Amino acid sequence: MNERNEPKKFGDILRKLLDVHGISQKQLALDLNISPGAIGNYVRNNREPDYRTLMSIAAYFDVTTDFLLDFHSDDKRDYRDKFLLQVFHRMTDEQKDLFLEQGKVFLRSNLKSKENASAS
């Protein structure tokens, strides 16, 4: 299995969510009434939260528990797809437009690469 297909650990996903939202571990602990040590253990992948705490964290970040656990039944996407949306939703309208234009440049580049490969 390559790295893209291996599920990400809860702590790695939580760490990225904290970063994307600009929230400290201490602030999350205060907001959810959880000990800062527990949050630290989650982020370091030393422990995983219980069911209620997992639900609280999902509600706090407006994500699903499946997202936090990087669980996909028949969905071929991975955590990066959803992080992309998290980042996108935090951008200004101007930044979103620029981001989409940059994405189109990547897609055109991919298309040219495929055309060149098939021409060879």
Secondary structure by P-SEA (a helix, b strand, c coil): cccccccccaaaaaaaaaaaacccaaaaaaaacccaaaaaaaaaccccccaaaaaaaaaaacccccccccccccccccaaaaaaaaaaaaccaaaaaaaaaaaaaaaaaaaaaaaaaaac
